[in-house]
Amino acid sequence: MSGAPEAIMKKFIYLSVPSFVTVYMITSNYEHSMNIL
């Protein structure tokens, strides 16, 4: 059972990192588009 929390944490990290990158890219693109306007 000692490996279960580590596997859950790895899955959480693998799922959260792409989401964070996507939000960061959307935010940066939104800021750039606002600066152009």
PDB file of N, CA, C and O in Angstrom:
ATOM      1  N   MET A   1       0.828  -1.215   0.000  1.00  0.00           N
ATOM      2  CA  MET A   1       0.000   0.000   0.000  1.00  0.00           C
ATOM      3  C   MET A   1       0.858   1.259   0.000  1.00  0.00           C
ATOM      4  O   MET A   1       0.355   2.360  -0.225  1.00  0.00           O
ATOM      5  N   SER A   2       2.151   1.096   0.252  1.00  0.00           N
ATOM      6  CA  SER A   2       3.007   2.282   0.328  1.00  0.00           C
ATOM      7  C   SER A   2       3.170   2.933  -1.044  1.00  0.00           C
ATOM      8  O   SER A   2       3.462   4.125  -1.131  1.00  0.00           O
ATOM      9  N   GLY A   3       2.981   2.152  -2.126  1.00  0.00           N
ATOM     10  CA  GLY A   3       3.159   2.707  -3.462  1.00  0.00           C
ATOM     11  C   GLY A   3       1.923   3.420  -3.985  1.00  0.00           C
ATOM     12  O   GLY A   3       2.008   4.162  -4.964  1.00  0.00           O
ATOM     13  N   ALA A   4       0.775   3.207  -3.346  1.00  0.00           N
ATOM     14  CA  ALA A   4      -0.465   3.792  -3.853  1.00  0.00           C
ATOM     15  C   ALA A   4      -0.454   5.323  -3.795  1.00  0.00           C
ATOM     16  O   ALA A   4      -0.766   5.961  -4.801  1.00  0.00           O
ATOM     17  N   PRO A   5      -0.106   5.940  -2.653  1.00  0.00           N
ATOM     18  CA  PRO A   5      -0.110   7.410  -2.610  1.00  0.00           C
ATOM     19  C   PRO A   5       0.843   8.011  -3.632  1.00  0.00           C
ATOM     20  O   PRO A   5       0.542   9.049  -4.222  1.00  0.00           O
ATOM     21  N   GLU A   6       1.991   7.369  -3.851  1.00  0.00           N
ATOM     22  CA  GLU A   6       2.946   7.906  -4.827  1.00  0.00           C
ATOM     23  C   GLU A   6       2.363   7.858  -6.231  1.00  0.00           C
ATOM     24  O   GLU A   6       2.528   8.794  -7.014  1.00  0.00           O
ATOM     25  N   ALA A   7       1.675   6.755  -6.548  1.00  0.00           N
ATOM     26  CA  ALA A   7       1.059   6.634  -7.871  1.00  0.00           C
ATOM     27  C   ALA A   7      -0.037   7.680  -8.052  1.00  0.00           C
ATOM     28  O   ALA A   7      -0.182   8.264  -9.126  1.00  0.00           O
ATOM     29  N   ILE A   8      -0.805   7.907  -6.988  1.00  0.00           N
ATOM     30  CA  ILE A   8      -1.868   8.917  -7.060  1.00  0.00           C
ATOM     31  C   ILE A   8      -1.263  10.307  -7.258  1.00  0.00           C
ATOM     32  O   ILE A   8      -1.778  11.105  -8.040  1.00  0.00           O
ATOM     33  N   MET A   9      -0.175  10.591  -6.550  1.00  0.00           N
ATOM     34  CA  MET A   9       0.475  11.893  -6.691  1.00  0.00           C
ATOM     35  C   MET A   9       1.031  12.061  -8.098  1.00  0.00           C
ATOM     36  O   MET A   9       0.911  13.132  -8.694  1.00  0.00           O
ATOM     37  N   LYS A  10       1.643  10.998  -8.632  1.00  0.00           N
ATOM     38  CA  LYS A  10       2.189  11.102  -9.991  1.00  0.00           C
ATOM     39  C   LYS A  10       1.077  11.351 -10.995  1.00  0.00           C
ATOM     40  O   LYS A  10       1.223  12.173 -11.899  1.00  0.00           O
ATOM     41  N   LYS A  11      -0.043  10.638 -10.837  1.00  0.00           N
ATOM     42  CA  LYS A  11      -1.167  10.835 -11.754  1.00  0.00           C
ATOM     43  C   LYS A  11      -1.711  12.251 -11.621  1.00  0.00           C
ATOM     44  O   LYS A  11      -2.062  12.878 -12.621  1.00  0.00           O
ATOM     45  N   PHE A  12      -1.782  12.758 -10.395  1.00  0.00           N
ATOM     46  CA  PHE A  12      -2.277  14.117 -10.181  1.00  0.00           C
ATOM     47  C   PHE A  12      -1.356  15.136 -10.840  1.00  0.00           C
ATOM     48  O   PHE A  12      -1.818  16.093 -11.461  1.00  0.00           O
ATOM     49  N   ILE A  13      -0.041  14.922 -10.701  1.00  0.00           N
ATOM     50  CA  ILE A  13       0.921  15.851 -11.305  1.00  0.00           C
ATOM     51  C   ILE A  13       0.813  15.787 -12.826  1.00  0.00           C
ATOM     52  O   ILE A  13       0.789  16.822 -13.491  1.00  0.00           O
ATOM     53  N   TYR A  14       0.747  14.569 -13.380  1.00  0.00           N
ATOM     54  CA  TYR A  14       0.667  14.431 -14.834  1.00  0.00           C
ATOM     55  C   TYR A  14      -0.606  15.061 -15.383  1.00  0.00           C
ATOM     56  O   TYR A  14      -0.616  15.549 -16.513  1.00  0.00           O
ATOM     57  N   LEU A  15      -1.680  15.056 -14.596  1.00  0.00           N
ATOM     58  CA  LEU A  15      -2.929  15.647 -15.061  1.00  0.00           C
ATOM     59  C   LEU A  15      -2.952  17.158 -14.852  1.00  0.00           C
ATOM     60  O   LEU A  15      -3.557  17.882 -15.643  1.00  0.00           O
ATOM     61  N   SER A  16      -2.300  17.640 -13.794  1.00  0.00           N
ATOM     62  CA  SER A  16      -2.398  19.058 -13.460  1.00  0.00           C
ATOM     63  C   SER A  16      -1.411  19.898 -14.252  1.00  0.00           C
ATOM     64  O   SER A  16      -1.694  21.058 -14.553  1.00  0.00           O
ATOM     65  N   VAL A  17      -0.258  19.337 -14.596  1.00  0.00           N
ATOM     66  CA  VAL A  17       0.754  20.130 -15.304  1.00  0.00           C
ATOM     67  C   VAL A  17       0.265  20.556 -16.688  1.00  0.00           C
ATOM     68  O   VAL A  17       0.375  21.739 -17.011  1.00  0.00           O
ATOM     69  N   PRO A  18      -0.270  19.660 -17.524  1.00  0.00           N
ATOM     70  CA  PRO A  18      -0.781  20.112 -18.823  1.00  0.00           C
ATOM     71  C   PRO A  18      -1.897  21.137 -18.687  1.00  0.00           C
ATOM     72  O   PRO A  18      -1.986  22.066 -19.490  1.00  0.00           O
ATOM     73  N   SER A  19      -2.751  20.979 -17.677  1.00  0.00           N
ATOM     74  CA  SER A  19      -3.823  21.952 -17.466  1.00  0.00           C
ATOM     75  C   SER A  19      -3.233  23.315 -17.125  1.00  0.00           C
ATOM     76  O   SER A  19      -3.700  24.340 -17.621  1.00  0.00           O
ATOM     77  N   PHE A  20      -2.191  23.323 -16.264  1.00  0.00           N
ATOM     78  CA  PHE A  20      -1.557  24.581 -15.887  1.00  0.00           C
ATOM     79  C   PHE A  20      -0.903  25.230 -17.097  1.00  0.00           C
ATOM     80  O   PHE A  20      -0.993  26.444 -17.278  1.00  0.00           O
ATOM     81  N   VAL A  21      -0.245  24.427 -17.925  1.00  0.00           N
ATOM     82  CA  VAL A  21       0.402  24.970 -19.121  1.00  0.00           C
ATOM     83  C   VAL A  21      -0.643  25.534 -20.075  1.00  0.00           C
ATOM     84  O   VAL A  21      -0.435  26.591 -20.670  1.00  0.00           O
ATOM     85  N   THR A  22      -1.762  24.837 -20.222  1.00  0.00           N
ATOM     86  CA  THR A  22      -2.822  25.318 -21.111  1.00  0.00           C
ATOM     87  C   THR A  22      -3.383  26.644 -20.620  1.00  0.00           C
ATOM     88  O   THR A  22      -3.583  27.569 -21.407  1.00  0.00           O
ATOM     89  N   VAL A  23      -3.636  26.735 -19.323  1.00  0.00           N
ATOM     90  CA  VAL A  23      -4.160  27.984 -18.758  1.00  0.00           C
ATOM     91  C   VAL A  23      -3.137  29.100 -18.926  1.00  0.00           C
ATOM     92  O   VAL A  23      -3.503  30.234 -19.232  1.00  0.00           O
ATOM     93  N   TYR A  24      -1.851  28.786 -18.725  1.00  0.00           N
ATOM     94  CA  TYR A  24      -0.807  29.800 -18.865  1.00  0.00           C
ATOM     95  C   TYR A  24      -0.733  30.295 -20.310  1.00  0.00           C
ATOM     96  O   TYR A  24      -0.603  31.495 -20.551  1.00  0.00           O
ATOM     97  N   MET A  25      -0.816  29.374 -21.269  1.00  0.00           N
ATOM     98  CA  MET A  25      -0.749  29.774 -22.671  1.00  0.00           C
ATOM     99  C   MET A  25      -1.959  30.627 -23.037  1.00  0.00           C
ATOM    100  O   MET A  25      -1.813  31.636 -23.725  1.00  0.00           O
ATOM    101  N   ILE A  26      -3.155  30.235 -22.585  1.00  0.00           N
ATOM    102  CA  ILE A  26      -4.361  31.017 -22.878  1.00  0.00           C
ATOM    103  C   ILE A  26      -4.243  32.407 -22.257  1.00  0.00           C
ATOM    104  O   ILE A  26      -4.601  33.404 -22.883  1.00  0.00           O
ATOM    105  N   THR A  27      -3.740  32.467 -21.022  1.00  0.00           N
ATOM    106  CA  THR A  27      -3.609  33.753 -20.344  1.00  0.00           C
ATOM    107  C   THR A  27      -2.611  34.647 -21.062  1.00  0.00           C
ATOM    108  O   THR A  27      -2.874  35.835 -21.252  1.00  0.00           O
ATOM    109  N   SER A  28      -1.466  34.094 -21.464  1.00  0.00           N
ATOM    110  CA  SER A  28      -0.444  34.897 -22.132  1.00  0.00           C
ATOM    111  C   SER A  28      -0.947  35.361 -23.495  1.00  0.00           C
ATOM    112  O   SER A  28      -0.704  36.503 -23.885  1.00  0.00           O
ATOM    113  N   ASN A  29      -1.647  34.486 -24.225  1.00  0.00           N
ATOM    114  CA  ASN A  29      -2.183  34.883 -25.522  1.00  0.00           C
ATOM    115  C   ASN A  29      -3.247  35.962 -25.350  1.00  0.00           C
ATOM    116  O   ASN A  29      -3.334  36.883 -26.162  1.00  0.00           O
ATOM    117  N   TYR A  30      -4.056  35.852 -24.297  1.00  0.00           N
ATOM    118  CA  TYR A  30      -5.091  36.847 -24.040  1.00  0.00           C
ATOM    119  C   TYR A  30      -4.454  38.197 -23.735  1.00  0.00           C
ATOM    120  O   TYR A  30      -4.926  39.230 -24.209  1.00  0.00           O
ATOM    121  N   GLU A  31      -3.382  38.191 -22.942  1.00  0.00           N
ATOM    122  CA  GLU A  31      -2.714  39.447 -22.614  1.00  0.00           C
ATOM    123  C   GLU A  31      -2.102  40.062 -23.866  1.00  0.00           C
ATOM    124  O   GLU A  31      -2.171  41.277 -24.050  1.00  0.00           O
ATOM    125  N   HIS A  32      -1.503  39.243 -24.732  1.00  0.00           N
ATOM    126  CA  HIS A  32      -0.897  39.767 -25.955  1.00  0.00           C
ATOM    127  C   HIS A  32      -1.970  40.360 -26.865  1.00  0.00           C
ATOM    128  O   HIS A  32      -1.761  41.419 -27.457  1.00  0.00           O
ATOM    129  N   SER A  33      -3.111  39.692 -26.980  1.00  0.00           N
ATOM    130  CA  SER A  33      -4.170  40.197 -27.843  1.00  0.00           C
ATOM    131  C   SER A  33      -4.729  41.502 -27.281  1.00  0.00           C
ATOM    132  O   SER A  33      -5.098  42.394 -28.045  1.00  0.00           O
ATOM    133  N   MET A  34      -4.797  41.623 -25.959  1.00  0.00           N
ATOM    134  CA  MET A  34      -5.276  42.860 -25.356  1.00  0.00           C
ATOM    135  C   MET A  34      -4.276  43.986 -25.587  1.00  0.00           C
ATOM    136  O   MET A  34      -4.675  45.134 -25.779  1.00  0.00           O
ATOM    137  N   ASN A  35      -2.978  43.671 -25.570  1.00  0.00           N
ATOM    138  CA  ASN A  35      -1.970  44.700 -25.817  1.00  0.00           C
ATOM    139  C   ASN A  35      -2.043  45.182 -27.264  1.00  0.00           C
ATOM    140  O   ASN A  35      -1.819  46.360 -27.539  1.00  0.00           O
ATOM    141  N   ILE A  36      -2.354  44.276 -28.185  1.00  0.00           N
ATOM    142  CA  ILE A  36      -2.467  44.671 -29.589  1.00  0.00           C
ATOM    143  C   ILE A  36      -3.666  45.593 -29.763  1.00  0.00           C
ATOM    144  O   ILE A  36      -3.588  46.585 -30.487  1.00  0.00           O
ATOM    145  N   LEU A  37      -4.774  45.269 -29.104  1.00  0.00           N
ATOM    146  CA  LEU A  37      -5.953  46.123 -29.197  1.00  0.00           C
ATOM    147  C   LEU A  37      -5.695  47.434 -28.470  1.00  0.00           C
ATOM    148  O   LEU A  37      -6.569  48.300 -28.429  1.00  0.00           O
TER     149      LEU A  37
END
